[in-house]
Amino acid sequence: MKKIGVILAGCGYIDGAEIQEAVLTLLAIEKSGAEAVCFAPDIPQHHVVNHLTGQPVPGESRNVLVESARIARGNISDLKKLDPAKLDALVLPGGFGAAKNLCDYAFKGAGCNVNPDVAAAVRAFFDAGKPLGFMCISPVIAAKVLGVEEIELTIGDDQSTADDIESLGARHVPCPVWNTVVAKHKKVVSTPAYMLGPGIAEVWKGIEKLVGEVLESV
């Protein structure tokens, strides 16, 4: 059975992983006959946001790995334990946590830094010729780590983010939510997901397509 690594960024779209994207990713992987293997960095979240009010919670702290375990039903490991040799592909769902916890794009734009363990994992899979999938805002991580490879990526049609992706050396390709952009010779797949929405049914179409194309490249 093919094993697909999934890197989560917490739990909740404003301060962690986008829960629907993450769950749909796990569903698509299982429906495809593969096994999802979840990881998250064992680090504090940038901040905690009350998802009812949309406001940060002063003085509250949560851990990215512990929060991600909510989505993975506890079946998750510290990202430092990820061994690319034991996995066939790697997928990164989105959510603001990808831009706040896995990197700091939300605060520094194209000048962002990527968490070293996230960057090492992405680079290791790419160098090994293993497929990578990025959705929602997580393609900015691909651009930062792999932009020198001149890969094609999409975040949908947000011009400012597209400009940042291109400034990092990647090429942005506009894309509807139900579709993907595949850099086939580079084995990198991306889809807009909730960068476009409008809802879970449409987001599912793009995520299912992304997972299928990732598995086709294994």
N, CA and C of each residue as an Amber inpcrd file, in Angstrom:
protein
   654
   0.8370000  -1.2030000   0.0000000   0.0000000   0.0000000   0.0000000
   0.8730000   1.2550000   0.0000000   0.5130000   2.2110000  -0.8580000
   1.2610000   3.4640000  -0.9050000   0.9960000   4.2790000   0.3590000
   2.0360000   4.9130000   0.8550000   1.9260000   5.7230000   2.0650000
   2.1960000   7.1860000   1.7260000   1.2310000   8.0410000   2.0950000
   1.3190000   9.4540000   1.7710000   1.4630000  10.2580000   3.0550000
   2.5620000  10.9680000   3.1990000   2.7430000  11.8350000   4.3460000
   1.8530000  13.0630000   4.2230000   1.2740000  13.4930000   5.3450000
   0.4270000  14.6890000   5.3880000   0.9280000  15.5700000   6.5320000
   1.3710000  16.7820000   6.2130000   1.8460000  17.7020000   7.2470000
   0.7230000  18.6500000   7.6260000   0.3510000  18.6190000   8.9070000
  -0.7050000  19.4750000   9.4300000  -0.0990000  20.6560000  10.1940000
  -0.9030000  21.7090000  10.3560000  -0.3880000  22.9670000  10.9220000
  -1.1800000  23.4270000  12.1290000  -1.8350000  22.4880000  12.8090000
  -2.6900000  22.8410000  13.9260000  -4.1220000  22.4450000  13.6270000
  -5.0850000  23.1150000  14.2560000  -6.4920000  22.7290000  14.0940000
  -7.3720000  23.9660000  14.1110000  -7.7700000  24.4140000  12.9460000
  -8.6130000  25.6020000  12.8330000  -8.0740000  26.5340000  11.7740000
  -8.9100000  26.9530000  10.8540000  -8.4050000  27.6130000   9.6500000
  -7.7320000  28.9560000   9.8980000  -8.0460000  29.6330000  11.0050000
  -7.4590000  30.9480000  11.2320000  -6.0840000  30.8610000  11.8800000
  -5.8600000  29.8380000  12.6930000  -4.5780000  29.7340000  13.3920000
  -3.8920000  28.3780000  13.2320000  -4.4810000  27.4970000  12.4290000
  -3.9150000  26.1590000  12.2490000  -4.2490000  25.6080000  10.8790000
  -4.3550000  24.2940000  10.7810000  -4.7430000  23.6670000   9.5180000
  -6.2210000  23.9270000   9.2380000  -6.5680000  24.0960000   7.9600000
  -7.9670000  24.2000000   7.5520000  -8.5650000  22.8110000   7.7230000
  -9.4930000  22.6750000   8.6630000  -9.9640000  21.3510000   9.0570000
 -10.6250000  20.6150000   7.8970000 -11.4620000  21.3010000   7.1370000
 -12.1230000  20.6220000   6.0240000 -11.1120000  20.1750000   4.9750000
 -10.1450000  21.0210000   4.6560000  -9.1090000  20.6080000   3.7010000
  -8.3500000  19.3950000   4.2090000  -8.0020000  19.4080000   5.4880000
  -7.2380000  18.3020000   6.0550000  -8.0360000  17.0030000   6.0250000
  -9.2940000  17.0740000   6.4470000 -10.1310000  15.8690000   6.4780000
 -10.4020000  15.3610000   5.0620000 -10.6610000  16.2700000   4.1290000
 -10.8820000  15.8450000   2.7490000  -9.6310000  15.2080000   2.1530000
  -8.4690000  15.7110000   2.5500000  -7.2140000  15.1010000   2.0950000
  -7.1040000  13.6710000   2.6040000  -7.3840000  13.4810000   3.8900000
  -7.3190000  12.1330000   4.4710000  -8.3470000  11.2110000   3.8180000
  -9.5360000  11.7400000   3.5410000 -10.5780000  10.9450000   2.8830000
 -10.1520000  10.5560000   1.4740000  -9.6300000  11.5140000   0.7160000
  -9.2210000  11.2270000  -0.6590000  -8.1110000  10.1830000  -0.6990000
  -7.1900000  10.2680000   0.2350000  -6.0990000   9.2950000   0.2840000
  -6.6460000   7.8970000   0.5610000  -7.5430000   7.7860000   1.5430000
  -8.0970000   6.4680000   1.8850000  -8.9530000   5.9170000   0.7470000
  -9.7660000   6.7790000   0.1290000 -10.6110000   6.3280000  -0.9830000
  -9.7660000   5.8500000  -2.1660000  -8.5490000   6.3560000  -2.2660000
  -7.6550000   5.9570000  -3.3550000  -6.8980000   4.6710000  -3.0520000
  -7.1330000   4.1020000  -1.8790000  -6.4720000   2.8540000  -1.5250000
  -5.0840000   3.0280000  -0.9470000  -4.7510000   4.2550000  -0.5660000
  -3.4470000   4.5210000   0.0360000  -3.6200000   4.7760000   1.5300000
  -2.5120000   4.9470000   2.2200000  -2.5320000   5.2100000   3.6630000
  -1.9560000   6.5840000   3.9450000  -2.6830000   7.3810000   4.7230000
  -2.1900000   8.6850000   5.1400000  -1.3730000   8.5340000   6.4190000
  -0.2360000   9.1850000   6.4520000   0.6330000   9.1700000   7.6340000
   0.8430000  10.6290000   8.0450000   0.2710000  11.0160000   9.1800000
   0.2340000  12.4300000   9.5540000   1.4190000  12.8510000  10.4190000
   1.8480000  14.0840000  10.1850000   2.9410000  14.6900000  10.9430000
   2.6000000  16.1560000  11.2120000   3.2270000  16.7020000  12.2370000
   3.1450000  18.1330000  12.5100000   4.3630000  18.5170000  13.3380000
   4.8230000  19.7500000  13.2100000   5.9580000  20.1740000  14.0280000
   5.5570000  20.3270000  15.4900000   6.4260000  19.9240000  16.3860000
   6.1880000  20.0300000  17.8330000   6.6680000  21.4010000  18.2920000
   5.8620000  22.4210000  17.9810000   6.2120000  23.8100000  18.2600000
   4.9690000  24.5640000  18.7440000   5.1440000  25.7010000  19.4030000
   3.9720000  26.5000000  19.7670000   3.3390000  27.1200000  18.5230000
   2.0000000  27.2590000  18.5430000   1.3400000  28.0270000  17.4970000
   1.7830000  29.4820000  17.5810000   1.6990000  30.1870000  16.4500000
   2.0100000  31.6090000  16.4850000   1.0960000  32.3270000  17.4680000
  -0.2040000  32.0240000  17.4110000  -1.1690000  32.5560000  18.3620000
  -2.4070000  31.6680000  18.3260000  -3.3240000  31.9250000  19.2380000
  -4.5770000  31.1900000  19.3060000  -5.7070000  32.1630000  18.9830000
  -6.5960000  31.7580000  18.0840000  -7.6960000  32.6180000  17.6590000
  -9.0300000  31.9810000  18.0520000  -9.9030000  32.7700000  18.6210000
 -11.2670000  32.3490000  18.8860000 -12.0020000  32.3120000  17.5500000
 -12.3540000  31.1260000  17.0870000 -12.9530000  31.0050000  15.7580000
 -14.4090000  31.4860000  15.7180000 -14.9980000  31.7630000  16.8820000
 -16.3490000  32.3190000  16.9110000 -16.3120000  33.8270000  16.6650000
 -15.2940000  34.4840000  17.2290000 -15.1810000  35.9380000  17.0840000
 -14.1540000  36.3530000  16.0460000 -13.2330000  35.4440000  15.7110000
 -12.1600000  35.7750000  14.7800000 -11.0380000  36.5740000  15.4150000
 -11.0530000  36.6950000  16.7440000 -10.0680000  37.5090000  17.4340000
  -9.0450000  36.6500000  18.1830000  -7.7660000  37.0840000  18.2240000
  -6.7580000  36.3780000  19.0130000  -7.1440000  36.3530000  20.4900000
  -6.7320000  35.2830000  21.1690000  -7.0120000  35.1180000  22.5880000
  -5.7610000  35.4910000  23.3730000  -5.7670000  36.5970000  24.0840000
  -4.5660000  37.0290000  24.8120000  -4.1260000  36.0070000  25.8560000
  -2.8330000  35.7430000  25.8810000  -2.2690000  34.8960000  26.9210000
  -2.4440000  33.4030000  26.7280000  -3.1590000  32.9690000  25.6820000
  -3.3610000  31.5300000  25.4670000  -2.3070000  30.9830000  24.5230000
  -1.8420000  29.7790000  24.8130000  -0.8220000  29.1320000  23.9830000
  -1.2290000  27.6940000  23.6950000  -1.0120000  27.2650000  22.4710000
  -1.2860000  25.8750000  22.0930000  -0.1310000  25.3440000  21.2470000
  -0.0380000  24.0300000  21.1990000   1.0450000  23.3550000  20.4890000
   0.5360000  22.8250000  19.1500000   1.2970000  23.0360000  18.0900000
   0.8690000  22.6510000  16.7440000   0.6590000  21.1390000  16.6330000
   1.5680000  20.3430000  17.1860000   1.4410000  18.8870000  17.1170000
   0.2240000  18.4110000  17.9130000   0.0500000  18.9430000  19.1180000
  -1.0740000  18.5420000  19.9680000  -2.4040000  18.9130000  19.3150000
  -2.4860000  20.1080000  18.7410000  -3.7170000  20.5280000  18.0850000
  -3.9810000  19.7170000  16.8140000  -2.9340000  19.4160000  16.0610000
  -3.0910000  18.6170000  14.8370000  -3.5970000  17.2140000  15.1660000
  -3.2470000  16.7200000  16.3440000  -3.6960000  15.3890000  16.7640000
  -5.2120000  15.3080000  16.8540000  -5.8810000  16.4460000  17.0290000
  -7.3460000  16.4510000  17.0380000  -7.8930000  15.9790000  15.6940000
  -7.2700000  16.4470000  14.6210000  -7.7220000  16.0720000  13.2750000
  -7.3440000  14.6240000  12.9590000  -6.1370000  14.2400000  13.3710000
  -5.6160000  12.9010000  13.0490000  -6.0960000  11.8290000  14.0250000
  -6.9850000  12.2000000  14.9480000  -7.4840000  11.2650000  15.9680000
  -6.3350000  10.6390000  16.7500000  -5.3030000  11.4450000  16.9880000
  -4.1640000  11.0070000  17.7860000  -3.1220000  10.2250000  17.0210000
  -3.4340000   9.8530000  15.7850000  -2.5040000   9.0440000  14.9850000
  -1.5840000   9.9700000  14.2020000  -0.6060000  10.5580000  14.8930000
   0.2520000  11.5710000  14.2880000   1.6030000  11.5500000  14.9800000
   2.6410000  11.9780000  14.2560000   4.0020000  11.9750000  14.7970000
   4.6410000  13.3450000  14.6610000   5.6420000  13.5820000  15.4880000
   6.4560000  14.7810000  15.3780000   7.0950000  14.8140000  13.9970000
   7.0510000  15.9460000  13.3520000   7.6050000  16.0760000  12.0010000
   9.0780000  15.6860000  11.9460000   9.7880000  15.8580000  13.0510000
  11.2080000  15.4900000  13.0690000  11.4160000  14.0020000  12.8120000
  10.3730000  13.1960000  13.0200000  10.4820000  11.7380000  12.8270000
  10.1410000  11.3150000  11.3980000   9.7570000  12.2640000  10.5430000
   9.4110000  11.9070000   9.1660000  10.6390000  11.3820000   8.4270000
  10.4840000  10.1950000   7.8430000  11.5550000   9.5820000   7.0550000
  11.0650000   9.4540000   5.6160000  11.5540000  10.2970000   4.7090000
  11.0810000  10.2610000   3.3170000  11.2460000   8.8910000   2.6640000
  12.2090000   8.1180000   3.1110000  12.4380000   6.8000000   2.5120000
  11.2790000   5.8430000   2.7790000  10.4750000   6.1350000   3.8170000
   9.3780000   5.2440000   4.1810000   8.0320000   5.7120000   3.6300000
   8.0400000   6.8140000   2.8760000   6.8040000   7.3650000   2.3240000
   6.9230000   7.5250000   0.8140000   5.7840000   7.5270000   0.1380000
   5.7770000   7.6070000  -1.3200000   5.5170000   9.0060000  -1.8490000
   4.9090000   9.8580000  -1.0280000   4.5690000  11.2160000  -1.4520000
   4.2940000  12.0510000  -0.2110000   4.1430000  13.3550000  -0.4160000
   3.9020000  14.2730000   0.6980000   2.8730000  15.3130000   0.2750000
   1.8920000  15.5890000   1.1550000   0.8440000  16.5690000   0.8700000
   0.7440000  17.5550000   2.0300000   0.5740000  18.8400000   1.6870000
   0.3970000  19.8890000   2.6920000  -0.9450000  20.5770000   2.4810000
  -1.9520000  20.2930000   3.3370000  -3.1850000  21.0790000   3.2990000
  -2.8860000  22.5220000   3.7220000  -3.9020000  23.3890000   3.5460000
  -3.6770000  24.7870000   3.8650000  -4.2870000  25.2220000   5.1740000
  -4.8530000  26.4230000   5.1980000  -5.2560000  27.0740000   6.4240000
  -4.1940000  28.0960000   6.7930000  -4.5950000  29.1230000   7.5480000
  -3.6330000  30.1560000   7.9110000  -2.4650000  29.5930000   8.7180000
  -2.6730000  28.4430000   9.3710000  -1.5740000  27.8300000  10.1090000
  -0.3960000  27.4960000   9.2200000  -0.6680000  27.1720000   7.9490000
   0.4330000  26.8990000   7.0200000   1.2770000  28.1410000   6.8160000
   0.6370000  29.3250000   6.9130000   1.3380000  30.5920000   6.7000000
   1.7540000  31.2630000   8.0060000   1.3550000  30.6660000   9.1390000
   1.7140000  31.2270000  10.4430000   2.6050000  30.2970000  11.2620000
   2.3930000  28.9780000  11.1090000   3.1210000  27.9890000  11.9150000
   4.1570000  27.2060000  11.1240000   3.8120000  26.8300000   9.8850000
   4.7740000  26.0910000   9.0500000   5.7670000  27.0360000   8.3900000
   5.3620000  28.2790000   8.2360000   6.2400000  29.3550000   7.7670000
   5.6690000  30.6540000   8.3110000   6.2970000  31.7760000   8.0250000
   5.7570000  33.0560000   8.5160000   5.3500000  33.9720000   7.3570000
   4.8550000  33.3600000   6.2900000   4.4130000  34.1400000   5.1300000
   3.3250000  35.1400000   5.5050000   2.4610000  34.7940000   6.4540000
   1.3680000  35.6860000   6.8420000   1.8780000  37.0210000   7.3580000
   3.1290000  37.0440000   7.8110000   3.6800000  38.2580000   8.4150000
   4.7960000  38.8870000   7.5870000   5.5000000  38.0750000   6.8020000
   6.6630000  38.5820000   6.0830000   6.5450000  38.4930000   4.5720000
   5.4330000  37.9530000   4.0660000   5.2590000  37.8550000   2.6260000
   6.3700000  37.0460000   1.9710000   6.8330000  37.5200000   0.8220000
   7.8520000  36.7830000   0.0700000   9.1760000  36.6740000   0.8140000
   9.3650000  37.4920000   1.8340000  10.5770000  37.4020000   2.6400000
  10.4780000  36.4050000   3.7700000   9.4980000  35.5300000   3.7010000
   9.2230000  34.5890000   4.7890000  10.3200000  33.5470000   4.9680000
  10.2940000  32.9470000   6.1430000  11.1330000  31.7920000   6.4430000
  10.2360000  30.5810000   6.6540000  10.6990000  29.4240000   6.2030000
   9.9550000  28.1760000   6.3800000  10.5510000  27.4120000   7.5520000
   9.6880000  26.8290000   8.3750000  10.1640000  25.9690000   9.4640000
  11.1930000  24.9890000   8.9060000  12.3580000  24.8650000   9.5320000
  13.4280000  24.0320000   8.9640000  13.0250000  22.5820000   8.6950000
  12.2030000  22.0030000   9.5660000  11.7870000  20.6160000   9.3520000
  10.8120000  20.4950000   8.1880000   9.9640000  21.5000000   8.0130000
   9.0670000  21.5130000   6.8620000   9.8720000  21.6580000   5.5740000
  10.8000000  22.6040000   5.5770000  11.6310000  22.8250000   4.3880000
  12.4430000  21.5900000   4.0410000  13.0010000  20.9340000   5.0580000
  13.8190000  19.7440000   4.8190000  12.9720000  18.6170000   4.2190000
  11.7380000  18.4660000   4.7030000  10.8660000  17.4130000   4.1830000
  10.5030000  17.6780000   2.7290000  10.1050000  18.9080000   2.4230000
   9.7300000  19.2510000   1.0520000  10.9070000  19.0440000   0.1110000
  12.0560000  19.5100000   0.5000000  13.2510000  19.3720000  -0.3450000
  13.6390000  17.9000000  -0.5220000  13.5320000  17.1210000   0.5410000
  13.9190000  15.7070000   0.4620000  13.0330000  14.9410000  -0.5100000
  11.7270000  15.1850000  -0.4740000  10.8260000  14.4890000  -1.3960000
  11.1020000  14.9320000  -2.8290000  11.3080000  16.2150000  -3.0200000
  11.5770000  16.7160000  -4.3690000  12.8630000  16.1070000  -4.9160000
  13.9090000  16.1140000  -4.1110000  15.2040000  15.5850000  -4.5690000
  15.1540000  14.0830000  -4.8370000  14.2440000  13.3900000  -4.1290000
  14.0990000  11.9490000  -4.3280000  13.1750000  11.6230000  -5.5020000
  12.6260000  12.6510000  -6.1440000  11.7150000  12.4270000  -7.2620000
  10.3590000  11.9120000  -6.8350000   9.9960000  12.1880000  -5.5670000
   8.6920000  11.7490000  -5.0630000   7.7010000  12.9060000  -5.1420000
   6.4360000  12.6240000  -5.4870000   5.4720000  13.7030000  -5.7040000
   5.1000000  14.4660000  -4.4440000   4.7670000  15.7400000  -4.6660000
   4.3640000  16.6500000  -3.6030000   3.0430000  17.3000000  -3.9720000
   2.1580000  17.4850000  -2.9830000   0.8950000  18.1690000  -3.2080000
   0.7460000  19.3410000  -2.2540000   0.3070000  20.4740000  -2.7720000
   0.1270000  21.6850000  -1.9640000  -1.2480000  22.2740000  -2.2580000
  -1.9550000  22.6940000  -1.2020000  -3.2770000  23.2740000  -1.4210000
  -3.4620000  24.5600000  -0.6240000  -4.4250000  25.3750000  -1.0850000
  -4.7600000  26.6160000  -0.4260000  -3.5430000  27.5430000  -0.4200000
  -3.0840000  27.9970000   0.7450000  -1.9490000  28.9120000   0.8250000
  -0.6060000  28.1800000   0.8900000  -0.6110000  26.8540000   1.0840000
   0.6620000  26.1430000   1.2460000   1.5760000  26.1780000   0.0180000
   1.0840000  26.4620000  -1.2100000   2.0240000  26.6070000  -2.3260000
   3.0870000  27.6850000  -2.1080000   2.8440000  28.6450000  -1.2010000
   3.9020000  29.6250000  -0.9420000   5.1150000  28.9490000  -0.3080000
   4.8690000  27.8620000   0.4330000   5.9810000  27.0910000   1.0060000
   6.7640000  26.4240000  -0.1160000   6.0350000  25.8620000  -1.0750000
   6.7060000  25.2430000  -2.2230000   7.5270000  26.2720000  -2.9840000
   6.9680000  27.4720000  -3.1480000   7.6820000  28.5210000  -3.8790000
   8.9560000  28.9230000  -3.1510000   8.8610000  29.0410000  -1.8300000
  10.0290000  29.4510000  -1.0510000  11.1240000  28.3970000  -1.0780000
  10.7250000  27.1320000  -0.9530000  11.7130000  26.0380000  -0.8750000
  12.1880000  25.6020000  -2.2540000  11.2810000  25.6110000  -3.2320000
  11.5870000  25.0240000  -4.5420000  11.5240000  26.0300000  -5.6890000
  11.3680000  27.2960000  -5.3820000  11.2330000  28.2890000  -6.4430000
  12.3800000  28.2890000  -7.4300000  13.5780000  27.9700000  -6.9540000
  14.7440000  27.9390000  -7.8420000  14.5960000  26.8530000  -8.9110000
  13.6790000  25.9160000  -8.6770000  13.4480000  24.8360000  -9.6460000
  12.4760000  25.2650000 -10.7410000  11.9570000  26.4920000 -10.6440000
  11.0340000  27.0450000 -11.6420000   9.7900000  26.1730000 -11.8280000
   9.2330000  25.7310000 -10.7040000   8.0260000  24.9060000 -10.7550000
   6.7920000  25.7710000 -10.9880000   5.7300000  25.1530000 -11.5180000
   4.4480000  25.8170000 -11.6950000   3.5700000  25.5360000 -10.4760000
   2.8910000  26.5730000  -9.9840000   2.0450000  26.4590000  -8.7970000
   0.7790000  27.2840000  -8.9850000  -0.2280000  27.0080000  -8.1410000
  -1.4170000  27.8580000  -8.1360000  -1.9040000  28.0870000  -6.7190000
  -2.4500000  29.2650000  -6.4890000  -3.2310000  29.5410000  -5.2800000
  -4.6000000  30.0710000  -5.7210000  -4.9290000  29.8580000  -6.9800000
  -6.2010000  30.3280000  -7.5180000  -6.0140000  31.5540000  -8.3770000
  -6.4430000  32.7300000  -7.8650000  -6.3120000  33.9360000  -8.6710000
  -5.9900000  35.1790000  -7.8430000  -5.5310000  35.0020000  -6.5960000
  -5.1680000  36.1580000  -5.7690000  -3.8690000  36.7670000  -6.2910000
  -3.9580000  37.9830000  -6.8230000  -2.8240000  38.5460000  -7.5440000
  -1.6170000  38.8240000  -6.6530000  -1.8470000  39.3330000  -5.4450000
  -0.7030000  39.6730000  -4.5890000   0.0740000  38.4250000  -4.1850000
  -0.6460000  37.3500000  -3.8570000   0.0380000  36.0940000  -3.5080000
   0.7100000  35.4970000  -4.7290000   0.0490000  35.5780000  -5.8680000
   0.6500000  35.0910000  -7.1140000   1.9470000  35.8390000  -7.4130000
   1.9390000  37.1520000  -7.1940000   3.1480000  37.9410000  -7.4280000
   4.2730000  37.5090000  -6.4950000   3.9380000  37.2160000  -5.2390000
   4.9610000  36.7450000  -4.3000000   5.5430000  35.4090000  -4.7450000
   4.6770000  34.5090000  -5.2080000   5.1360000  33.2060000  -5.6840000
   6.1070000  33.3820000  -6.8430000   5.7770000  34.2650000  -7.7620000
   6.6530000  34.4850000  -8.9130000   7.9590000  35.1790000  -8.5040000
   7.8930000  36.0330000  -7.4840000   9.1200000  36.7020000  -7.0320000
  10.1050000  35.7070000  -6.4190000   9.5880000  34.5460000  -6.0030000
  10.4380000  33.5060000  -5.4170000  10.9810000  32.5360000  -6.4640000
  10.6370000  32.7630000  -7.7310000  11.1960000  31.9630000  -8.8120000
  10.2480000  30.9550000  -9.4210000   9.1240000  30.6930000  -8.7590000
   8.1380000  29.7700000  -9.3150000   7.2610000  30.5110000 -10.3220000
   6.4320000  29.7730000 -11.0530000   5.5050000  30.3910000 -12.0110000
   4.0900000  30.1350000 -11.5380000   3.3190000  31.2090000 -11.3530000
   1.9440000  31.0420000 -10.9140000   1.0210000  30.8540000 -12.1070000
   0.1010000  29.8800000 -11.9870000  -0.8760000  29.5950000 -13.0340000
  -2.2750000  29.7400000 -12.4320000  -3.1010000  30.6660000 -12.9180000
  -4.4710000  30.7850000 -12.4010000  -5.2290000  29.4740000 -12.5730000
  -6.1130000  29.1740000 -11.6070000  -6.7680000  27.8710000 -11.6140000
  -8.0820000  27.9460000 -10.8460000  -9.1650000  27.3350000 -11.3570000
 -10.4180000  27.2750000 -10.6070000 -10.3210000  26.2700000  -9.4640000
 -11.2410000  26.3720000  -8.5140000 -11.1650000  25.5710000  -7.2950000
 -11.2340000  24.0710000  -7.5670000 -11.9470000  23.6630000  -8.6070000
 -12.1280000  22.2320000  -8.8680000 -10.9520000  21.6020000  -9.5960000
  -9.9860000  22.4090000  -9.9910000  -8.9020000  21.8980000 -10.8350000
  -7.5550000  21.9540000 -10.1100000  -6.5230000  21.5130000 -10.7950000
  -5.1740000  21.5160000 -10.2390000  -4.1930000  22.0490000 -11.2810000
  -3.0210000  22.3970000 -10.8010000  -1.8940000  22.6940000 -11.6820000
  -0.8290000  21.6420000 -11.3960000  -0.3900000  20.9800000 -12.4370000
   0.5780000  19.8990000 -12.2950000   1.8570000  20.2490000 -13.0340000
   2.9530000  20.3110000 -12.3000000   4.2690000  20.4420000 -12.9180000
   4.7900000  19.0180000 -13.0870000   4.3190000  18.3370000 -14.1290000
   4.5100000  16.8870000 -14.2120000   5.9740000  16.4730000 -14.2060000
   6.8170000  17.2220000 -14.9100000   8.2260000  16.8100000 -14.9400000
   8.8920000  17.0410000 -13.5930000   8.2180000  17.8120000 -12.7270000
   8.7500000  18.0730000 -11.3890000   7.9640000  17.3480000 -10.2990000
   6.8450000  16.7070000 -10.6570000   6.0110000  15.9670000  -9.7160000
   5.4930000  16.8460000  -8.5750000   5.0600000  18.0500000  -8.9040000
   4.4760000  18.9620000  -7.9240000   3.0590000  19.3110000  -8.3790000
   2.0710000  19.1260000  -7.4740000   0.6620000  19.3680000  -7.7910000
   0.1110000  20.3870000  -6.7920000  -0.7000000  21.3290000  -7.2650000
  -1.3190000  22.2860000  -6.3520000  -2.7580000  22.5600000  -6.7630000
  -3.5700000  22.9800000  -5.7750000  -4.9800000  23.3040000  -6.0140000
  -5.3850000  24.4370000  -5.0830000  -6.3050000  25.3110000  -5.4960000
  -6.6230000  26.4940000  -4.6960000  -7.3690000  26.2350000  -3.3900000
  -8.2390000  25.2070000  -3.3640000  -9.0520000  24.9050000  -2.1790000
  -9.7160000  26.1800000  -1.6450000  -9.5670000  26.4550000  -0.3370000
 -10.2820000  27.5930000   0.2340000  -9.6350000  28.9420000  -0.0280000
  -8.5910000  29.0060000  -0.8280000  -8.1680000  30.3060000  -1.3550000
  -9.2570000  30.8390000  -2.2820000 -10.0840000  29.9240000  -2.8090000
 -11.2030000  30.3070000  -3.6640000 -12.5560000  29.9120000  -3.0730000
 -12.6280000  28.7190000  -2.4500000 -13.9440000  28.2550000  -2.0020000
 -14.7810000  27.8400000  -3.2210000 -16.0920000  27.9980000  -3.2340000
 -16.8960000  28.6890000  -2.2260000 -17.3890000  27.8040000  -1.1020000
 -17.2220000  26.4880000  -1.2240000 -17.7470000  25.5920000  -0.2000000
 -17.0980000  24.2310000  -0.2770000 -17.4540000  23.3810000   0.6560000
 -16.7710000  22.0990000   0.8180000 -16.9310000  21.1930000  -0.4070000
 -18.0790000  21.2430000  -1.0800000 -18.2900000  20.3700000  -2.2390000
 -17.3420000  20.7280000  -3.3770000 -17.1540000  22.0140000  -3.6270000
 -16.2480000  22.4310000  -4.6960000 -14.7940000  22.2100000  -4.2900000
 -14.4770000  22.4820000  -3.0440000 -13.1090000  22.2540000  -2.5610000
 -12.7440000  20.7760000  -2.6620000 -13.7150000  19.9050000  -2.3640000
 -13.4800000  18.4640000  -2.4580000 -13.0300000  18.0550000  -3.8650000
 -13.6300000  18.6410000  -4.8860000 -13.2850000  18.2640000  -6.2550000
 -11.7990000  18.4870000  -6.5340000 -11.2870000  19.6410000  -6.1210000
  -9.8730000  19.9350000  -6.3550000  -8.9520000  19.0660000  -5.5260000
  -9.3440000  18.8150000  -4.2690000  -8.4930000  17.9960000  -3.4060000
  -8.4670000  16.5490000  -3.8840000  -9.6230000  16.0250000  -4.2550000
  -9.6670000  14.6480000  -4.7770000  -8.8010000  14.5330000  -6.0340000
  -8.8650000  15.5320000  -6.8840000  -8.0660000  15.5220000  -8.1160000
  -6.5710000  15.6000000  -7.7770000  -6.2280000  16.4570000  -6.8270000
  -4.8180000  16.5800000  -6.4270000  -4.2800000  15.2570000  -5.8960000
  -5.0080000  14.6380000  -4.9960000  -4.5350000  13.3760000  -4.4320000
  -4.4070000  12.3210000  -5.5200000  -5.3580000  12.2740000  -6.4490000
  -5.2740000  11.3080000  -7.5330000  -4.0470000  11.5150000  -8.3880000
  -3.7450000  12.7830000  -8.6770000  -2.5830000  13.0660000  -9.5100000
  -1.2670000  12.8310000  -8.7750000  -1.2520000  13.0830000  -7.4750000
  -0.0750000  12.7600000  -6.6750000   0.1910000  11.2610000  -6.7150000
  -0.8540000  10.4760000  -6.5370000  -0.6840000   9.0180000  -6.5230000
  -0.3080000   8.4770000  -7.8930000  -0.7940000   9.1140000  -8.9550000
  -0.4190000   8.6910000 -10.2970000   1.0780000   8.8760000 -10.5570000
   1.6710000   9.8280000  -9.8370000   3.0790000  10.1370000 -10.0460000
   4.0190000   9.2990000  -9.1850000   3.4390000   8.5050000  -8.2830000
   4.2810000   7.6670000  -7.4030000   4.9470000   6.5760000  -8.2180000
